[in-house]
């Protein structure tokens, strides 16, 4: 089989689509700030350093919820 045929070039596995930059950056820690919560057991990364206190309060209120406390118990 000749590799330069139109049929070969049109095969789906030969199609190279450009991956959008937004998808390439998802999961990236570039430009994010780490916040240690729960005595260092939990670390989250946020993009806006000014919202650190708000996120800490939200996390603590969620951990005060009985459902979340029973859900996060170590096994």
N, C-alpha and C positions, 0 to 999 in steps of 0.2 A: 504494500500500500504506500503510495506516495504521500509524504507528509504535508505537502503544500496544496492539497486539494481544497476546494471550497467547503466540501462536506466536513473535512477535518477541522477547518477553522471555525465552523459554525457549531461544533459540539459544545454543549453547555460547560463541560469541565475546562474548556479552552477559553471561555469568556472571562476576562479579567475586569471586574467592575471596581471603580475607585471607591474606597471606603471613606465616607464623609469624616471630616475632622472631628465633628461632635461625637461620633462613635469611637474614634480613636482615643479621645480624651476621657471617655467614661471609664471610671475605675482608676483614673490617674490621680496622683496626689499633688500634682503641680499646682501651686497657688493655694493649697489648703493648709489649715492650721490644726495641729493635733490637740485634743482635749482629753485628759485622763479623768475618768469618772470611776466611782465605786472603789476608791482606794487603789487605783491603778489597774484593776481587773478589766476595765472597759476603756477602750480608746476610740474616739470618733474624730473624724476630720471634717472641719467646716470651712467654708469659703469666706465667711465674714467674721472677722475676729471680734467685732463689736457686739455680736450676739452670743458671746460665750456665756455670760451670766444667765441669760434667758434659757439657753439650752441646758445649763446645769440645773436650773429650777424645774424645768419640764421633766428632766430625767429623774430627779429626786421625787417629784410628785408621782411619776409612773411607778417607781420602785415602792412607794408607799401603798400602792394599790394591792390588795390582797391577791388578786388574780395574777398579777405580774410577779409577786414575790413567790408564789407557789410554782409558777411556770419556770422561773429562773433558778430553782434550787439545783445545786450540783448533784449528780447521780452517782 
